[in-house]
Structure formats: structure tokens, C-alpha cells
Amino acid sequence: PLLLGTGLYLTIRLGGLQFFKLAAALRLGLLKRKDAEAEGDISQFQALTTALAATVGTGNIAGVATAIGIGGPGALFWMWVTGLLGMASKYTEAYLGVRFRGTDAAGEKSGGPQYYLQRGIKGPLGKFLALFFAIAATLACFGIGNMTQGNSIAANLDNSFNVTPWVTGVVLTVLSIAVLVGGIKSIGRVTAGFVPVMIVFYVAAAIYILIANIGGIPAAFATIFTDAFTGTSAVGGFAGSAIIIAVQYGVARGIFSNESGMGSAAIAAASAQTTHPVRQGLVSMTQTFIDTIIVVTCTGLVIITTGTWNMIDESTGEQISAALMTGQAFTHGLPGEWGHWIVTIGLVMFAFSTILGWSYYGERNIERLFGRKLVMPFRIVFSLVVYVGCTTELTAVWNFSDMMNGLMALPNLIGLLILSGMVARETRWYLKH
């Protein structure tokens, strides 16, 4: 309720900014890409791709399948709601990230909820919220941004190409260290070239399948909207329980996918070369649009139009597992083994980019808690933990990740509500002038 309520409240206070300024925001982020001679460590586009790298991960493939497999097609509707309202939250937190950013001991820009909650909200409350966020984010980066991603990569490479998990672990660890020791400038360069390619690659395959199944798209949308408010009977339980499950999994997987309201993207936004917080806020909110409204929708529609969301596994006689659902949908929709390979390669690329993005979020919070001296040791430890994720069963870590997501979002959402008046006032002034 706090997540959706905050997004709705900010949407109203900002006058539906995410709808009326979306075209301008996309143009600013994807075409203009940078503000010349502005302060910051990386361009606006690199800040956007770093945030996209952190969000476009297993949530867009495995997370969507989990939401639909358990919550039914209606869960996709609630993922959309989370994304559309979340764009206002994303704008606000990115605005605050730039508005209250500072410069650390190494001369790099540093910002995010761990700073703007304390600098924007005076007194003990702001300090407590900032410290709470920094601790939760430091713990969360090892779950959502590390072990779950590494585990997904290792499992898929093992199933698809018989690559032993420990081999995957070693390779990922080496690649992570190679990129991360260079800091945000290295991460920004890698993600700026890597993220757009992987998104276009994956979405193009999904669009091919949807064109091939174009006749089923209207029925798919009808099912999504109907199930969002009636639930899927297969879920069972008391009347209305199916709707609750659809909402629960749609919102949970939605926030896992786009991270709107969690405050994480504000950390990347704070490093951007931008002349005004409004400009980076607009650029940052397009991340949620690309992640949820484009990538998640493509995955969800492929799963629904190909009928794999309620496919029966012949070996068990039960519904196909969510872990296999997306791969099965793409395999069904594309010729030969192309679908299976695309999902595997896409997941590997998405998950590795998430590791890179979240390492930066983690180090900024380490810097807030302990100072600059522990940043480099953190980068090395973070890279080594990737190996643990690749070689360990992580059912509990997924639950831990959901919990940490909530603990990160809680202080940030409270802060967004408290600071919303200032953000709305300054945004109106900038857009007017």
C-alpha cells in the first residue's frame, strides 16, 4: 500500500509528469544523452544505462514468469500499475539524488537516499531514515544485485550448455573484478555499450513471437485485465484470494524488476553530468518505462500468447514451473532451439549487468557508512560473493531479497512523501521557466 500509495500521491502532486513529459524525457536521455560542461562523473545516458543495468535482470525474465505462474495473467496488470505509478517515484528520488548530492574524498559525486534523507529532512528523523536505508541497501546488494543474479546465470548455463556452475562462478568473478575496480566511470562505459544492445536483442525476439501470434494478442489483453480483478481459479482458496495473490505477486515482482520507490536508481542519478535535478529526474524515470512497460510487457505477452502460463508439465502432471516458463514460451514461439538460446543468453546478459549496477549502489552506501577507505575492499568482496551465488542453492536468498527490497523502500518512501512538496514546487518552477 505504501509503495502504490506513494506513487499515486506523487503522480498527483507532479501533475502526471510521467505521462505528459515522457516524450521529452526519452529525447533527453536517449538522443541528447548529456549536458555539456555540467558537473558529474558520467553522462546522463551512462547514468540511465547504469540504472537500467541494475534493474533489467532476472526480474524481467524469471520474475515475470513467477508473477504470472502464481498470480495468473492479472499479475502483469499490477506490474504495469507499479511501473506507471513508480515512474513518479523514480523521478522524485532521482531529482533528490542530484539535488542533495555531494563530493566524496576521491572527488566523485555521491548521492542517494543515504544522503538526501538526512540533508533534506532535518533532525533525528532524517538521520535515522538515511542510516536505515544505508544498512538495508548494503545488505540488499548481496541479494537482489549479486547472489540471485549469479545463481540464475549458473543455473541457465548449466541447463542449456552443461557449463559447470563453479566454472561460471570463476568467469563471472574475474569479469566483475575487471570492471568494478575501475569504479563508476568503468561501469558507465561498459553499461552504455552493453545495455542497449541486450535490450534490443531480447525485445526484437519477443516482438517476432508476438507478430507470429498477433491473433492472440487481443485475447491476451482481455485475460490480463479480467484476471487482474477476478483472479485465476487455478489459484484456489477463499473468494478473493486469487485477486490478492495476483496483486501481491504483480507488485512484488514489479518492484523487483524496476526498483521504483526503492531509492537505488537515485544513487546512479547522483553521478550524472546534469545542469539541473529536473533534467536527470526526467531521464531516470524513463528507466522504469523501458524496464516495465517495454521489457516486462514483452516477456509477459510472450508467455500468455503462447499459452505456456498454464501449460502442464507431462512429467509431473502439474503446471510448468516458473523457472522454465519463459524459456518454454520463447522456444514455442521461435524456430528450432533459438528461443531457448535467446532466453539463456538474454538472462546471462541481463543478470551480469545487474551485478555491475548494484555493485555501485553497494559501494556508495559503504562509503556513507564507513568512508572511502573500504570502497575498494568492498568491490573485491562483492565480486567474490558472485562465486558463492553461482555455486549455492538460493531459495532462501530470493525471500531475503524481497525482504531487503521492502526495508530499502520503507525509509525512502517516507522521505519521498515528506519532501514531495519541495520537489513539486521546484519542478513546476523549472518547467515553467
Order of alpha helices (4+ residues) and beta strands (2+ residues): alpha-alpha-alpha-alpha-alpha-alpha-beta-beta-alpha-alpha-alpha-alpha-alpha-alpha-alpha-alpha-alpha-alpha-beta-beta-alpha-alpha-alpha-alpha
